[in-house]
Amino acid sequence: MLSTIEQAKHNASPTQTFTIGQLADEFGLTLRSLRFYEDEGLISPARVGQARIYTTRDRARLKLICRGKRLGFSIGEIKDFLDLYDTDEAQVEQMTYLLRGARARIRHLEQQLRDVQQTLKELHEIDGMIVSHLVSKGVPTPTE
């Protein structure tokens, strides 16, 4: 996740700014989602009157937020990760935090995978028993 911030900084001019609509379109988000991330302290756009002005830093943070959500991290976990980025230039704490979080997600997803595989096995067994029963009664079975 870290390299995303660095990539975004290099891909955009440090003075480049974005509107809420531009970022919503780019990341496939609603305006409401962006406001929510702002309310949660994940991004902090400048204000010009009522308009929000986002910097390349906000854009990079938003990219990390989206990736974190896709990977199943909570808003609180994402906030903690982003906050560490701001306080630890060497990024040791941030990387350690992310490593622990990633490993926990891996364990959780692997358990979910085992659960799904077990459920599928049981459903296939049930399917076979039902088909056998229907065939023994002379009833045609659905093809699906």
PEWORA-V971374 format. One record per pair of residues at least 6 apart in sequence whose ideal C-beta (glycine too) atoms are under 7 Angstrom apart, sorted by the first residue. I is the first residue (numbers start at 1). J is the second residue. D is the distance in whole Angstrom. If there is no record, write none. Layout:
I;J;D + I;J;D
This chain:
1;64;5 + 1;67;6 + 1;68;7 + 1;98;6 + 2;91;6 + 2;94;7 + 2;95;7 + 4;60;6 + 4;63;5 + 4;64;5 + 4;67;6 + 5;60;4 + 5;64;6 + 5;85;7 + 8;56;6 + 8;59;6 + 8;60;4 + 8;63;6 + 9;56;6 + 9;60;6 + 12;56;4 + 12;59;7 + 14;56;6 + 16;56;6 + 17;53;5 + 17;54;6 + 17;55;6 + 18;54;4 + 18;59;6 + 20;31;6 + 20;34;5 + 20;52;5 + 23;34;6 + 23;54;6 + 23;59;6 + 23;62;6 + 24;30;6 + 24;31;5 + 24;34;6 + 27;62;6 + 27;66;5 + 37;43;5 + 37;65;6 + 38;44;7 + 38;45;7 + 40;75;6 + 40;79;6 + 41;79;6 + 42;61;6 + 42;65;6 + 42;78;7 + 42;79;6 + 42;82;6 + 43;58;5 + 43;61;5 + 43;62;6 + 45;52;4 + 45;53;6 + 45;54;5 + 45;58;6 + 46;53;5 + 61;82;6 + 64;82;7 + 65;78;6 + 68;78;4 + 68;81;7 + 71;105;6 + 72;105;5 + 73;101;6 + 77;101;6 + 80;97;7 + 81;94;6 + 81;97;6 + 81;98;6 + 84;93;5 + 84;94;4 + 84;97;6 + 85;91;7 + 85;94;5 + 88;94;6 + 131;141;5 + 134;141;5 + 135;141;7
